[in-house]
């Protein structure tokens, strides 16, 4: 894996009848040819 992209964001989610902020973590790896691995 040549590149690793990481990001995080807050989204509003409904949990037990209440709306709360929750973190969504995103990660994507890209090889030297520019393709993502599955």
PELIN-V365293 format. One record per helix or strand of 3 or more residues. SS is the DSSP state (~ for helix, > for strand). FROM is the first residue (numbers start at 1). TO is the last residue. If there is no record, write none. Layout:
# PELIN-V365293
[[SS:FROM:TO] [SS:FROM:TO]]
This chain:
# PELIN-V365293
[[>:3:15] [>:18:30]]
